Amino acid sequence: MKIEEKFKHIYQKSPIGIIICNKIGKIIYVNQSALKIVRISKLEDIPNNNIFTYPNIAAKKEILVKEGVIEFQASSNIIKNINKSSDNSNALINWNVSVTDSGFLVQIQNIKEWQKTEKIIQKSEEKFQKFFEDDLTGDFIASPNGKIIMCNPSFVEIYGFEDHKQAMKTEISEFNQDDWINLINMLRTECKIKGHQSWHRRPDGNLIHVVANLVGIFNSSGRLTQVKGYIFDDTDRKRAEEFLQASEGKYHRLFDEDLTGDFIATIDGEILECNPAFAEIYGFTNRDLASKCNISKFNSFDWPYMITRLKKERKLQGFQSWQRRSDGMRIHIVANLVGIFNASNELIEVKGYVFDDTDRKQAEEELARSKHQMTEILDSIQDGFIALSHYWHFIYSNRCASEYFKVEYDDLIGQNLWDTFPELKGTIYEASFKKAMETQKIQQFEVNGLHNKDHCFDFTVYPSADGISVYWRNISERKKL
């Protein structure tokens, strides 16, 4: 047993003789008061150095172990003369031996000095009473049936009593009867209870959540006679905890029911957590199988690229990627990714939200292929073709039309016809174009070239759901004939 220096300091100044023994009774510490009382100069001079070699203590060992404490009076020379009876010439000493967690504690005191000690004890009791009254923890002593024997102001405040007098008329068991019965049964076998949590209903009807430390007080027959308790009100913390649990439950419900594939993975791609939608997107039959996969395997080139970007940008939005599912099917996903960093600002995990837009992507690619094919066809013909919206914006222009207007294709698309070519206003172009738009009937006219006045062109204007389409061809040679 190691005696802390701060306790040595206290024991050395104590007027009461202190002897500390280990679990087999060996004396390992004696303060100065004890040495003075038994008239020994130092610990090494004590014969046999074990309290159970002294008849007065050895005879009561069984009682000591059972009840935890014995008290008797004997001469101060019992340590020096183990095998001799008490010498009346020696001072009469009060001996108190108690069981501790580490062994035994012996307190000895000269009865003649008792009155002096009583004053010290009285001061200690006053100090304890002041501590008891000022303690912010609700301290109480109650009978096994819950009758309050003693309580401090904090206890009165916690349970909402008007004053101390009202609290003393109450039984603590009334706040939660079933819980109190269970506590009493536990104390009878365990002697003390730490950190017990329960809901109590105060006399004013309010529910509070309390945390309690309880100690049973037993008589010499081992019967529980009193309960000493220390409680504090942690209702705010408990309600916050319940709110957090409810929020977590709601989050997990949303997580599980989300149609987006949600996951958390290591930077190496090992899945730590995922929802059912994630499992479905990647072709797994259940979430357990999906949780054992490595997302980097679905596209071994994209994952390192995403990790590199996350380390710099911390999050990615709308990242698109073609990936190969667990069953080999090719899918196109759109992902939002968020990096999770540690205190050293190192990326340690990736939180992701993915959805499968394969149908949209395939439709987009098919449309792009169709558009490209149409563009190739229209660009291959030697006649001009443009498409205009209802608002007279260029939707499409083939290469021949761009040459006709002397404007590059990219500079033409999206532009307003009349703003780009104001010289067409008030001409047959404007009249025919607007008539086709308004009447939804095909219009046809011949006109000299916009820039090639010596060439003649035949224009046909077709109305459509999006606006009008204009087709024209060079008829200069025919005109000459």
C-alpha positions as CSV (number, residue, x, y, z in Angstrom):
1,M,0.0,0.0,0.0
2,K,1.4,3.4,-0.9
3,I,0.6,6.2,1.5
4,E,0.2,9.5,-0.4
5,E,2.3,12.4,0.9
6,K,-0.7,14.6,1.5
7,F,-2.3,11.9,3.8
8,K,1.0,11.5,5.7
9,H,0.9,15.2,6.3
10,I,-2.6,15.0,7.7
11,Y,-1.9,11.9,9.8
12,Q,1.3,13.3,11.2
13,K,-0.6,16.4,12.6
14,S,-3.5,14.4,13.8
15,P,-3.9,14.2,17.7
16,I,-5.4,10.7,17.2
17,G,-3.0,7.8,16.9
18,I,-3.2,6.3,13.4
19,I,-1.9,2.9,12.5
20,I,-2.4,1.6,8.9
21,C,-2.1,-2.1,8.1
22,N,-2.3,-4.1,4.9
23,K,-4.8,-6.9,4.3
24,I,-3.0,-9.5,6.3
25,G,-2.6,-7.1,9.3
26,K,1.0,-6.1,8.8
27,I,1.7,-2.6,10.1
28,I,3.0,-0.4,7.3
29,Y,2.5,3.1,8.8
30,V,2.3,4.7,12.2
31,N,1.9,8.4,12.9
32,Q,3.7,10.3,15.6
33,S,0.7,10.4,17.9
34,A,0.4,6.6,17.9
35,L,4.1,6.1,18.6
36,K,3.8,8.5,21.5
37,I,0.7,6.8,22.9
38,V,2.3,3.3,22.8
39,R,5.7,4.7,23.9
40,I,7.7,3.5,20.9
41,S,10.1,5.7,19.0
42,K,9.7,4.2,15.5
43,L,7.8,1.7,13.5
44,E,10.8,-0.8,13.3
45,D,10.7,-1.1,17.1
46,I,7.2,-2.7,17.1
47,P,7.4,-6.4,18.0
48,N,6.0,-8.9,15.4
49,N,4.6,-5.9,13.4
50,N,1.2,-7.5,12.9
51,I,-2.0,-6.4,14.7
52,F,-3.4,-9.9,14.8
53,T,-0.6,-11.0,17.1
54,Y,-2.2,-8.8,19.8
55,P,-4.8,-10.8,21.8
56,N,-7.3,-8.0,22.2
57,I,-7.6,-7.7,18.4
58,A,-7.0,-11.3,17.4
59,A,-9.9,-12.4,19.6
60,K,-12.3,-10.1,17.8
61,K,-11.0,-10.7,14.2
62,E,-14.1,-12.6,13.2
63,I,-16.4,-9.8,14.4
64,L,-14.1,-7.2,12.7
65,V,-14.3,-9.0,9.3
66,K,-18.0,-9.4,9.6
67,E,-19.1,-6.0,10.9
68,G,-16.2,-3.9,9.5
69,V,-15.3,-2.3,12.9
70,I,-14.5,-3.2,16.5
71,E,-13.8,-0.9,19.5
72,F,-12.4,-1.7,22.9
73,Q,-10.3,-0.2,25.7
74,A,-6.9,-1.5,26.7
75,S,-3.6,-0.5,28.2
76,S,-1.1,1.4,26.1
77,N,1.5,-1.4,26.6
78,I,-0.3,-4.2,24.7
79,I,2.1,-3.7,21.8
80,K,5.2,-4.0,23.9
81,N,3.9,-6.9,26.1
82,I,1.9,-9.1,23.7
83,N,1.6,-12.0,26.1
84,K,1.0,-10.1,29.3
85,S,-2.1,-8.6,30.8
86,S,-2.7,-4.9,30.8
87,D,-0.6,-3.0,33.3
88,N,-2.7,-0.6,35.4
89,S,0.2,1.8,35.6
90,N,-0.1,2.4,31.9
91,A,-2.6,4.8,30.4
92,L,-5.9,3.5,29.3
93,I,-6.4,3.7,25.6
94,N,-9.5,3.6,23.4
95,W,-8.8,1.3,20.4
96,N,-10.9,1.5,17.2
97,V,-10.1,-0.9,14.4
98,S,-11.9,-0.7,11.0
99,V,-11.8,-2.5,7.7
100,T,-10.7,-0.5,4.6
101,D,-10.4,-1.3,1.0
102,S,-6.6,-1.7,1.4
103,G,-6.5,-3.4,4.7
104,F,-7.2,-2.1,8.3
105,L,-7.1,1.3,9.9
106,V,-6.4,1.5,13.7
107,Q,-7.2,4.6,15.6
108,I,-6.0,4.9,19.2
109,Q,-6.6,7.7,21.7
110,N,-5.7,8.4,25.3
111,I,-9.0,8.5,27.2
112,K,-7.7,11.4,29.3
113,E,-7.2,13.4,26.2
114,W,-10.8,12.5,25.1
115,Q,-12.2,15.9,26.0
116,K,-9.6,17.7,23.9
117,T,-10.3,15.4,21.0
118,E,-14.1,15.9,21.4
119,K,-13.5,19.6,20.7
120,I,-11.6,18.7,17.5
121,I,-14.4,16.3,16.5
122,Q,-17.0,19.0,17.2
123,K,-15.1,21.4,14.9
124,S,-14.9,18.7,12.2
125,E,-18.6,18.0,12.6
126,E,-19.3,21.7,12.2
127,K,-17.1,21.8,9.1
128,F,-18.9,18.8,7.7
129,Q,-22.3,20.4,8.5
130,K,-21.3,23.5,6.7
131,F,-20.1,21.5,3.7
132,F,-23.3,19.5,3.8
133,E,-25.4,22.7,3.8
134,D,-23.4,24.4,1.0
135,D,-23.1,21.3,-1.2
136,L,-24.7,21.8,-4.6
137,T,-25.4,18.1,-4.7
138,G,-28.7,17.1,-3.1
139,D,-27.6,15.2,0.0
140,F,-30.0,13.2,2.2
141,I,-30.3,10.4,4.7
142,A,-33.5,8.3,4.6
143,S,-35.0,5.2,6.1
144,P,-35.4,2.1,3.9
145,N,-39.0,3.0,3.4
146,G,-38.0,6.4,2.1
147,K,-38.7,8.7,5.1
148,I,-36.4,11.7,4.9
149,I,-34.2,11.9,8.1
150,M,-31.9,14.6,7.0
151,C,-31.4,16.7,3.8
152,N,-29.6,19.8,2.6
153,P,-30.9,22.9,0.8
154,S,-29.9,21.6,-2.6
155,F,-32.1,18.5,-2.1
156,V,-35.0,20.9,-1.2
157,E,-34.4,22.9,-4.4
158,I,-34.0,19.9,-6.7
159,Y,-37.4,18.5,-5.6
160,G,-39.1,21.8,-5.7
161,F,-40.1,22.0,-2.0
162,E,-41.0,25.4,-0.5
163,D,-38.7,24.9,2.5
164,H,-36.7,22.4,4.5
165,K,-39.6,21.6,6.8
166,Q,-41.8,20.5,3.9
167,A,-39.0,18.2,2.5
168,M,-38.7,16.5,5.9
169,K,-42.4,15.5,5.8
170,T,-41.9,13.7,2.5
171,E,-40.8,10.2,1.6
172,I,-38.4,10.0,-1.3
173,S,-39.9,6.7,-2.4
174,E,-43.0,8.7,-3.5
175,F,-41.0,10.2,-6.4
176,N,-40.6,6.8,-8.1
177,Q,-41.9,3.9,-5.9
178,D,-40.8,1.0,-8.2
179,D,-37.4,2.5,-8.6
180,W,-36.9,3.0,-4.8
181,I,-37.9,-0.6,-4.1
182,N,-35.4,-1.9,-6.6
183,L,-32.7,0.4,-5.1
184,I,-33.3,-0.9,-1.5
185,N,-33.1,-4.5,-2.7
186,M,-29.8,-3.7,-4.5
187,L,-28.3,-1.9,-1.5
188,R,-29.0,-4.9,0.7
189,T,-26.6,-7.0,-1.4
190,E,-24.3,-4.4,-3.0
191,C,-24.0,-1.9,0.0
192,K,-23.5,1.0,-2.4
193,I,-24.7,2.1,-5.9
194,K,-23.0,4.6,-8.2
195,G,-24.4,6.7,-11.0
196,H,-28.0,5.3,-10.8
197,Q,-30.2,7.2,-13.2
198,S,-34.0,7.5,-13.0
199,W,-37.0,9.7,-13.7
200,H,-38.7,11.2,-10.6
201,R,-42.0,13.1,-10.4
202,R,-41.6,16.0,-8.0
203,P,-44.4,17.0,-5.6
204,D,-45.3,19.9,-7.9
205,G,-45.9,17.3,-10.7
206,N,-42.8,18.1,-12.8
207,L,-40.7,15.3,-14.1
208,I,-37.0,15.5,-13.4
209,H,-34.1,13.1,-14.3
210,V,-31.7,12.5,-11.4
211,V,-28.4,10.7,-11.1
212,A,-27.7,9.3,-7.6
213,N,-24.9,7.7,-5.6
214,L,-26.3,5.7,-2.7
215,V,-24.6,4.1,0.3
216,G,-26.3,1.6,2.7
217,I,-25.9,2.0,6.5
218,F,-26.2,-1.3,8.4
219,N,-26.5,-2.1,12.1
220,S,-24.4,-4.7,14.0
221,S,-26.8,-7.4,12.8
222,G,-26.2,-6.6,9.2
223,R,-29.7,-5.1,8.7
224,L,-30.1,-2.0,6.4
225,T,-31.2,0.8,8.6
226,Q,-30.5,4.0,6.6
227,V,-29.7,5.1,3.1
228,K,-27.3,8.0,2.5
229,G,-27.6,9.5,-0.9
230,Y,-26.1,12.2,-3.1
231,I,-28.1,13.2,-6.1
232,F,-28.1,15.9,-8.8
233,D,-30.6,17.0,-11.4
234,D,-29.5,16.4,-14.9
235,T,-32.9,16.8,-16.6
236,D,-31.5,19.2,-19.2
237,R,-28.7,16.8,-20.2
238,K,-31.1,13.9,-20.3
239,R,-33.6,15.8,-22.5
240,A,-30.8,16.9,-24.8
241,E,-29.6,13.3,-25.0
242,E,-33.1,12.0,-25.8
243,F,-33.4,14.8,-28.5
244,L,-30.1,13.7,-29.9
245,Q,-31.1,10.1,-29.9
246,A,-34.4,11.0,-31.7
247,S,-32.5,13.1,-34.2
248,E,-30.1,10.2,-34.8
249,G,-33.1,7.8,-35.2
250,K,-34.7,10.3,-37.7
251,Y,-31.3,10.6,-39.5
252,H,-30.9,6.8,-39.8
253,R,-34.5,6.5,-41.0
254,L,-33.9,9.2,-43.6
255,F,-30.6,7.5,-44.4
256,D,-32.2,4.1,-44.9
257,E,-35.2,5.5,-46.9
258,D,-33.2,7.9,-49.0
259,L,-33.5,7.1,-52.8
260,T,-30.0,8.5,-53.2
261,G,-27.2,6.0,-52.6
262,D,-25.5,7.3,-49.4
263,F,-22.2,5.9,-48.1
264,I,-19.2,6.5,-45.9
265,A,-15.9,5.1,-47.1
266,T,-12.2,5.2,-46.2
267,I,-9.8,7.0,-48.6
268,D,-8.9,3.5,-50.0
269,G,-12.5,3.0,-50.9
270,E,-13.5,0.5,-48.2
271,I,-17.3,1.0,-47.4
272,L,-17.8,1.7,-43.8
273,E,-21.6,2.4,-44.0
274,C,-24.2,2.5,-46.8
275,N,-27.9,2.6,-47.2
276,P,-30.2,0.2,-49.2
277,A,-30.3,2.6,-52.2
278,F,-26.5,2.3,-52.5
279,A,-26.7,-1.5,-52.5
280,E,-29.4,-1.4,-55.2
281,I,-27.5,1.1,-57.4
282,Y,-24.4,-1.1,-57.4
283,G,-26.3,-4.4,-58.0
284,F,-26.0,-5.9,-54.5
285,T,-28.8,-8.1,-53.2
286,N,-28.5,-6.5,-49.7
287,R,-26.8,-3.9,-47.7
288,D,-24.5,-6.3,-45.8
289,L,-22.9,-7.4,-49.1
290,A,-22.5,-3.8,-50.2
291,S,-20.9,-2.9,-46.9
292,K,-18.1,-5.4,-47.6
293,C,-17.2,-3.9,-51.1
294,N,-14.6,-1.4,-52.2
295,I,-16.1,1.5,-54.2
296,S,-12.8,2.3,-55.9
297,K,-13.2,-1.0,-57.8
298,F,-16.2,0.3,-59.7
299,N,-13.9,2.7,-61.5
300,S,-10.3,2.3,-60.6
301,F,-9.2,5.5,-62.5
302,D,-11.9,7.9,-61.1
303,W,-11.5,7.2,-57.4
304,P,-7.8,8.3,-57.0
305,Y,-8.7,11.4,-59.0
306,M,-11.6,12.2,-56.7
307,I,-9.5,11.6,-53.6
308,T,-6.8,14.0,-55.0
309,R,-9.4,16.7,-55.6
310,L,-11.1,16.2,-52.2
311,K,-7.8,16.8,-50.4
312,K,-7.6,20.2,-52.1
313,E,-11.2,21.2,-52.5
314,R,-12.7,19.3,-49.5
315,K,-15.9,18.6,-51.5
316,L,-17.1,17.8,-55.0
317,Q,-20.5,18.4,-56.4
318,G,-22.1,16.9,-59.5
319,F,-19.2,14.6,-60.3
320,Q,-20.1,12.3,-63.2
321,S,-18.6,9.0,-63.9
322,W,-19.2,5.8,-65.8
323,Q,-18.8,2.8,-63.4
324,R,-19.0,-1.0,-63.5
325,R,-21.5,-2.5,-61.0
326,S,-20.8,-5.7,-59.0
327,D,-22.7,-7.7,-61.6
328,G,-20.7,-6.2,-64.5
329,M,-23.4,-3.8,-65.7
330,R,-22.2,-0.4,-66.8
331,I,-23.9,2.5,-65.1
332,H,-23.5,6.3,-65.1
333,I,-23.6,8.0,-61.7
334,V,-23.7,11.6,-60.5
335,A,-22.0,12.0,-57.1
336,N,-21.7,14.7,-54.4
337,L,-18.7,14.0,-52.2
338,V,-17.6,15.5,-48.9
339,G,-14.2,14.9,-47.3
340,I,-13.9,14.1,-43.5
341,F,-10.7,15.4,-42.0
342,N,-9.0,14.8,-38.7
343,A,-7.5,17.4,-36.3
344,S,-4.3,17.4,-38.4
345,N,-6.3,18.3,-41.5
346,E,-5.7,14.9,-43.1
347,L,-8.4,13.4,-45.2
348,I,-9.5,10.2,-43.4
349,E,-13.0,9.4,-44.8
350,V,-15.3,10.2,-47.7
351,K,-19.0,10.8,-47.3
352,G,-20.9,10.4,-50.6
353,Y,-24.3,10.7,-52.2
354,V,-24.7,9.1,-55.5
355,F,-27.6,8.5,-57.9
356,D,-27.9,6.4,-61.1
357,D,-28.7,8.6,-64.1
358,T,-27.7,6.0,-66.7
359,D,-31.1,6.4,-68.6
360,R,-30.7,10.1,-68.8
361,K,-27.0,9.8,-69.8
362,Q,-27.8,7.3,-72.5
363,A,-30.6,9.4,-73.8
364,E,-28.3,12.4,-73.9
365,E,-25.7,10.5,-75.7
366,E,-28.2,9.2,-78.2
367,L,-29.5,12.7,-78.8
368,A,-26.0,13.9,-79.3
369,R,-25.3,11.1,-81.8
370,S,-28.6,11.9,-83.6
371,K,-27.7,15.6,-83.6
372,H,-24.2,14.9,-84.9
373,Q,-25.6,12.6,-87.6
374,M,-28.1,15.3,-88.6
375,T,-25.4,17.9,-88.6
376,E,-23.2,15.8,-90.9
377,I,-26.2,15.3,-93.3
378,L,-27.1,19.0,-93.4
379,D,-23.5,20.1,-93.7
380,S,-23.0,17.7,-96.6
381,I,-25.6,19.3,-98.8
382,Q,-24.6,22.3,-100.9
383,D,-27.8,24.3,-100.1
384,G,-28.4,26.7,-97.2
385,F,-30.4,25.7,-94.1
386,I,-31.3,27.5,-90.9
387,A,-33.8,27.0,-88.1
388,L,-35.2,30.0,-86.2
389,S,-37.1,30.0,-82.9
390,H,-40.4,31.9,-82.3
391,Y,-38.2,34.7,-81.0
392,W,-36.1,34.8,-84.1
393,H,-33.0,33.3,-82.6
394,F,-30.8,31.0,-84.6
395,I,-31.3,27.4,-83.5
396,Y,-29.3,25.8,-86.2
397,S,-27.3,26.8,-89.2
398,N,-25.4,24.5,-91.7
399,R,-22.0,25.3,-93.1
400,C,-23.5,26.6,-96.4
401,A,-25.8,29.0,-94.5
402,S,-22.9,30.3,-92.5
403,E,-21.0,31.0,-95.7
404,Y,-24.2,32.8,-97.1
405,F,-24.3,35.2,-94.1
406,K,-20.5,35.4,-93.9
407,V,-20.6,34.6,-90.2
408,E,-19.0,31.7,-88.3
409,Y,-21.4,29.0,-87.1
410,D,-20.5,29.5,-83.4
411,D,-21.1,33.2,-83.7
412,L,-24.5,32.7,-85.3
413,I,-26.2,30.2,-83.0
414,G,-28.4,31.9,-80.3
415,Q,-28.2,35.3,-82.0
416,N,-31.4,37.3,-83.0
417,L,-31.9,37.4,-86.8
418,W,-33.0,41.0,-87.0
419,D,-30.4,42.3,-84.5
420,T,-27.6,40.5,-86.3
421,F,-28.8,41.4,-89.8
422,P,-30.7,44.7,-89.6
423,E,-30.4,45.0,-93.3
424,L,-33.1,42.3,-93.7
425,K,-35.8,44.4,-92.2
426,G,-38.3,45.8,-94.7
427,T,-37.3,43.2,-97.3
428,I,-38.9,40.2,-98.7
429,Y,-37.0,38.1,-96.1
430,E,-38.9,39.8,-93.3
431,A,-42.2,39.6,-95.1
432,S,-42.0,36.0,-96.0
433,F,-40.4,34.8,-92.7
434,K,-43.1,36.6,-90.6
435,K,-46.0,35.4,-92.8
436,A,-44.8,31.8,-92.5
437,M,-44.6,32.2,-88.7
438,E,-48.1,33.8,-88.5
439,T,-50.0,31.8,-91.0
440,Q,-48.2,28.5,-90.5
441,K,-48.1,28.1,-94.3
442,I,-45.1,27.5,-96.5
443,Q,-43.7,30.6,-98.2
444,Q,-41.4,30.7,-101.2
445,F,-39.5,33.6,-102.9
446,E,-36.6,34.4,-105.1
447,V,-34.0,37.0,-104.2
448,N,-30.5,38.1,-105.1
449,G,-27.8,37.0,-102.7
450,L,-27.3,38.9,-99.5
451,H,-23.6,39.5,-100.3
452,N,-23.5,38.0,-103.8
453,K,-25.8,40.3,-105.7
454,D,-25.0,38.6,-109.0
455,H,-26.3,35.3,-107.7
456,C,-30.0,34.4,-107.5
457,F,-31.4,32.2,-104.7
458,D,-34.7,30.3,-104.3
459,F,-35.9,30.4,-100.6
460,T,-38.5,28.1,-99.1
461,V,-39.8,28.9,-95.6
462,Y,-41.4,26.0,-93.6
463,P,-43.3,26.7,-90.4
464,S,-42.7,24.3,-87.5
465,A,-43.6,23.8,-83.8
466,D,-40.4,25.5,-82.7
467,G,-40.5,28.4,-85.2
468,I,-39.5,28.3,-88.9
469,S,-37.0,26.4,-91.0
470,V,-35.5,28.1,-94.1
471,Y,-34.0,26.3,-97.0
472,W,-32.5,27.9,-100.0
473,R,-30.5,27.0,-103.1
474,N,-28.5,28.8,-105.7
475,I,-30.5,29.0,-109.0
476,S,-28.2,31.4,-110.8
477,E,-27.4,28.9,-113.6
478,R,-31.0,28.1,-114.2
479,K,-31.8,31.8,-114.4
480,K,-29.2,32.2,-117.1
481,L,-30.6,29.4,-119.1
